[in-house]
Amino acid sequence: MRILIAEDDTVLADGLLRSLRASGAVADHVASGSEADAALLTGESFDLLILDLGLPRMHGLEVLKRLRARGSSLPVLILTAADGVDDRVKGLDLGADDYMAKPFSLAELEARVRALARRGMGSASSVIRHGPLTYDQSGRVASLNGKMIELSARELGLLEVLLQRVGRLVSKDQLVERLCEWGEEVSNNAIEVYIHRLRKKIEQGPVRIATVRGLGYCLEKIVE
């Protein structure tokens, strides 16, 4: 899961980044509304926006308004001051999906993030199934034929991306975008290594990662 955090409180932003990255998410941070709007305009593929409303250089509500005006359905969790009832109402009316009032529990925020991610994928469950292969997004645990598979953090992220796009081609550039934070460099060769390691661990029975040379990878659909 890739998350953009728009928050000008550096202490809070650092806490959010640490918490979300520890839970397995890829998280990036901007400190102003104008930076958030610019990041959302780049076309980068985020799964969720955590949006503080009291941002400098562009109010969070304006960021949200512009996002929805562009036709984006990106899930948005807004952060507001405890007494900011009017802003919460405006945010929900403008298309926010959820809100949290400061101060808040990081554990609760993580749970809300997981719920919004499931909603964004049109699923009520945190478990993705592909034949004998299952992946619990909440616990970040993969199993094959009922037995847990030992996967690195990068392999888990790769598996999650492929499972969310079963039957569809995912390019190396798309994988880099989904798995890497800003400023983190991962080469195409490294992606090939991760794919190779993941293949060795999951390709048993009907589960197969297909390679389309020069284009990318695809977790093939299972024919019943």
KAHU-V429908 format. One record per residue. N is the residue number from 1. RES is the residue in one letter. PHI is phi as a letter, one per 20 degrees, with the letter a starting at -180 (none if undefined). BURIAL is 1 if it has 16 or more other C-alpha atoms within 10 Angstrom, else 0. D_FIRST is the distance of its C-alpha to the first C-alpha in Angstrom with 1 decimal. Layout:
BEGIN
n=<N/N>
res=<RES/RES>
phi=<PHI/PHI>
burial=<BURIAL/BURIAL>
d_first=<D_FIRST/D_FIRST>
END
This chain:
BEGIN
n=<1/2/3/4/5/6/7/8/9/10/11/12/13/14/15/16/17/18/19/20/21/22/23/24/25/26/27/28/29/30/31/32/33/34/35/36/37/38/39/40/41/42/43/44/45/46/47/48/49/50/51/52/53/54/55/56/57/58/59/60/61/62/63/64/65/66/67/68/69/70/71/72/73/74/75/76/77/78/79/80/81/82/83/84/85/86/87/88/89/90/91/92/93/94/95/96/97/98/99/100/101/102/103/104/105/106/107/108/109/110/111/112/113/114/115/116/117/118/119/120/121/122/123/124/125/126/127/128/129/130/131/132/133/134/135/136/137/138/139/140/141/142/143/144/145/146/147/148/149/150/151/152/153/154/155/156/157/158/159/160/161/162/163/164/165/166/167/168/169/170/171/172/173/174/175/176/177/178/179/180/181/182/183/184/185/186/187/188/189/190/191/192/193/194/195/196/197/198/199/200/201/202/203/204/205/206/207/208/209/210/211/212/213/214/215/216/217/218/219/220/221/222/223/224>
res=<M/R/I/L/I/A/E/D/D/T/V/L/A/D/G/L/L/R/S/L/R/A/S/G/A/V/A/D/H/V/A/S/G/S/E/A/D/A/A/L/L/T/G/E/S/F/D/L/L/I/L/D/L/G/L/P/R/M/H/G/L/E/V/L/K/R/L/R/A/R/G/S/S/L/P/V/L/I/L/T/A/A/D/G/V/D/D/R/V/K/G/L/D/L/G/A/D/D/Y/M/A/K/P/F/S/L/A/E/L/E/A/R/V/R/A/L/A/R/R/G/M/G/S/A/S/S/V/I/R/H/G/P/L/T/Y/D/Q/S/G/R/V/A/S/L/N/G/K/M/I/E/L/S/A/R/E/L/G/L/L/E/V/L/L/Q/R/V/G/R/L/V/S/K/D/Q/L/V/E/R/L/C/E/W/G/E/E/V/S/N/N/A/I/E/V/Y/I/H/R/L/R/K/K/I/E/Q/G/P/V/R/I/A/T/V/R/G/L/G/Y/C/L/E/K/I/V/E>
phi=<none/d/c/d/d/d/b/e/e/f/f/f/f/f/f/f/f/f/f/f/f/f/e/o/e/e/c/c/c/c/d/b/f/f/f/f/f/f/f/f/e/f/n/f/e/e/e/a/d/e/c/f/e/e/e/f/m/a/f/g/f/f/g/f/f/f/f/f/f/e/n/f/d/g/f/c/d/e/d/c/f/g/e/e/f/f/f/f/f/f/f/f/f/e/o/f/e/a/b/c/e/f/f/b/e/f/f/f/f/f/f/f/f/f/f/f/f/f/f/f/e/m/c/e/d/e/e/d/d/b/m/f/e/c/c/e/f/f/e/l/c/d/c/c/l/n/d/f/d/e/c/f/g/f/f/f/f/f/f/f/f/f/f/f/c/g/n/d/f/c/f/f/f/f/f/g/f/f/d/c/e/g/n/e/d/c/f/f/f/f/f/f/f/f/f/g/f/f/g/g/e/d/e/c/m/e/e/b/e/e/d/d/g/n/d/q/c/b/e/f/f/e/e/f>
burial=<1/1/1/1/1/1/1/1/0/0/0/0/1/0/0/1/1/0/1/1/1/0/1/1/1/1/1/1/1/1/1/1/1/1/1/1/1/0/1/1/0/0/0/0/0/1/1/1/1/1/1/1/1/1/1/0/0/1/1/1/1/1/1/1/1/1/1/0/0/0/0/0/0/1/1/1/1/1/1/1/0/0/0/0/0/0/1/1/0/0/1/1/0/1/1/1/1/1/1/1/1/0/0/0/0/0/0/0/1/1/0/1/1/1/1/1/1/1/0/1/0/0/0/0/0/1/1/1/0/1/0/1/1/1/1/0/1/1/0/1/0/1/1/1/0/0/0/0/1/0/1/0/0/1/1/1/1/1/1/1/1/1/1/0/0/1/1/0/1/1/1/1/0/0/1/1/1/1/1/1/1/0/0/0/0/0/0/0/0/0/1/0/0/1/1/0/0/1/1/0/0/1/0/0/0/0/1/0/1/0/1/0/0/0/0/1/1/1/1/1/1/0/0/0>
d_first=<0.0/3.8/6.5/10.2/12.8/16.3/18.7/22.2/22.9/22.2/22.6/20.2/17.6/18.0/17.7/14.4/13.0/14.5/13.5/9.7/9.9/12.2/10.0/7.7/5.1/6.0/8.3/11.3/14.5/17.4/20.6/22.3/22.1/23.3/20.6/17.9/19.8/20.2/16.5/15.8/18.8/17.8/15.9/12.7/9.8/7.7/6.0/8.1/11.2/12.9/16.4/19.6/22.6/25.1/24.0/26.6/27.6/26.0/25.5/22.1/23.8/24.8/21.3/20.2/23.4/22.9/19.3/20.7/23.9/22.0/20.9/17.2/15.7/12.5/12.1/13.8/14.5/17.8/19.4/23.2/26.3/27.8/30.6/28.7/29.3/30.3/27.2/25.0/27.1/27.0/23.2/22.9/25.7/23.9/20.9/18.6/16.9/17.5/19.1/19.9/23.1/23.6/24.1/21.5/20.3/17.0/16.8/17.2/14.6/12.0/13.4/13.4/9.8/9.2/12.1/11.0/7.8/10.5/12.9/11.1/11.2/14.7/14.6/16.3/15.3/12.4/14.0/13.6/17.0/18.4/22.1/22.6/19.0/16.7/13.3/12.8/9.2/11.1/13.3/11.2/14.5/15.4/19.0/21.4/24.7/24.1/23.8/20.9/19.7/19.4/16.4/15.4/12.0/11.8/13.1/10.6/7.7/10.2/11.2/8.1/8.1/11.9/12.0/10.3/13.0/15.9/19.1/17.6/18.0/15.1/16.8/16.6/15.9/12.9/11.6/12.5/10.9/7.4/8.2/10.4/11.1/14.3/17.4/15.9/17.8/17.0/19.7/19.9/22.1/19.4/17.1/20.2/20.7/17.3/17.9/21.4/20.4/18.0/20.8/23.3/21.5/20.5/23.1/25.7/27.3/25.7/22.2/22.1/20.0/22.2/22.7/24.1/25.8/25.0/22.3/19.4/18.3/18.0/17.7/20.9/21.8/24.1/27.6/29.2>
END
